Amino acid sequence: MAFLVDTSVWSLALRRDSEVDVPEVKALKHALAEGGEIVTTGLVLQELLQGFSGPKAKVDIIDRFSAIPIIAPDRTDHIGAAELRNFCRRSGVQVGTIDALLAQLCMRHELKILTVDQDFHHIAKHTSLKVWS
């Protein structure tokens, strides 16, 4: 199964100050080394570019992501994400707008999300979202 890698994992993997010993980062590095199918979306790229500073970091991120296929949400994804967010809220789970859209994209494209954000685990308890573990 292909992965959509959440910003939380990319942020840890791209840190320059120290190596991070997190299973999700190891899974990302393994998938990249072994040719695993990884996709992203523009929101993840945008969040990364907003979170790292300096022209070198910007160029590095853009360069790394140039080889990763980008899936773009369409109207039905935005509608589905809103419905997902409302459904989760009724189930007692608070979901942010971006997380709802990423979860929707994963479910629509049959992707597993690779994340360290526990919100996705809460979403998965109430939906068909698959979270890497």
C-alpha positions in Angstrom: 0.0 0.0 0.0 1.2 3.5 -0.8 1.9 6.1 1.8 0.9 9.7 2.2 3.6 11.1 4.6 2.2 13.7 7.0 4.1 16.9 7.7 4.9 15.7 11.2 7.1 12.9 9.9 8.8 15.0 7.2 9.6 17.7 9.7 11.4 15.1 11.9 13.1 13.5 9.0 14.4 16.8 7.6 15.8 18.2 10.8 19.4 19.1 10.5 20.2 19.6 14.2 19.9 15.9 15.3 19.0 12.5 14.0 15.6 11.5 15.2 15.0 7.9 16.4 11.3 7.5 15.6 9.7 4.4 14.0 7.8 6.6 11.5 11.0 8.3 10.3 12.7 5.0 10.0 9.7 3.7 7.9 9.9 6.8 5.7 13.7 6.4 5.1 13.2 2.7 4.4 10.4 3.4 1.9 12.6 6.0 0.2 15.6 3.7 0.0 13.6 0.7 -1.2 11.5 2.5 -3.8 8.3 2.4 -1.8 5.4 4.3 -3.2 5.1 7.7 -1.4 2.8 10.5 -2.4 2.2 13.9 -1.0 -0.1 16.8 -1.5 0.4 20.5 -1.9 -0.6 21.2 1.7 2.2 19.1 3.1 4.7 20.8 0.9 3.4 24.2 1.9 3.5 23.4 5.6 7.1 22.3 5.3 8.1 25.4 3.4 6.5 27.5 6.0 8.2 25.6 8.9 11.8 25.7 7.7 13.6 29.0 7.1 16.3 30.1 4.8 16.8 29.8 1.0 18.9 26.7 1.3 16.2 24.9 3.2 13.6 26.0 0.7 15.6 24.8 -2.3 16.4 21.5 -0.5 12.7 20.8 0.3 11.6 21.7 -3.2 14.3 19.6 -4.7 13.5 16.6 -2.5 9.8 16.8 -3.3 10.2 17.2 -7.0 10.4 13.4 -7.4 7.4 12.7 -5.2 4.0 12.5 -6.9 1.5 15.1 -5.7 -2.2 14.3 -5.4 -4.5 17.3 -5.5 -7.8 17.5 -3.7 -10.9 18.2 -5.9 -14.3 19.5 -5.0 -15.5 16.0 -3.7 -12.5 15.8 -1.4 -13.3 19.1 0.2 -16.9 18.1 0.6 -15.8 14.7 2.0 -13.3 16.4 4.4 -16.1 18.6 5.7 -18.4 15.6 6.2 -15.5 13.7 7.9 -14.8 16.6 10.3 -18.5 16.9 11.2 -18.9 13.2 11.7 -15.8 13.1 13.9 -17.0 16.1 15.9 -20.3 14.3 16.5 -18.3 11.3 17.7 -16.4 13.4 20.2 -13.2 13.8 18.1 -11.9 17.2 17.2 -10.2 17.3 13.7 -8.5 20.2 12.1 -9.4 21.3 8.6 -6.0 20.2 7.1 -6.0 16.9 8.9 -9.6 16.2 7.7 -8.5 16.9 4.1 -5.4 14.7 4.4 -7.5 11.9 5.9 -10.1 12.2 3.1 -7.3 12.1 0.4 -5.9 8.9 2.0 -9.3 7.2 2.1 -10.2 8.2 -1.4 -6.9 7.1 -2.9 -6.5 4.0 -0.6 -3.3 5.4 1.0 -2.0 4.7 4.4 -1.0 7.8 6.3 2.5 7.8 7.9 2.3 10.2 10.8 3.3 10.9 14.4 0.1 13.1 14.9 -2.2 11.2 17.2 -5.2 13.0 15.7 -5.1 10.6 12.8 -5.3 7.6 15.1 -8.4 9.1 16.6 -9.9 9.7 13.1 -9.1 6.1 12.2 -11.1 4.8 15.1 -14.2 6.2 13.5 -13.5 5.9 9.8 -11.8 3.7 7.2 -8.6 5.7 7.5 -5.5 3.5 7.7 -2.6 4.7 9.8 0.9 3.1 9.6 1.9 1.4 12.8 
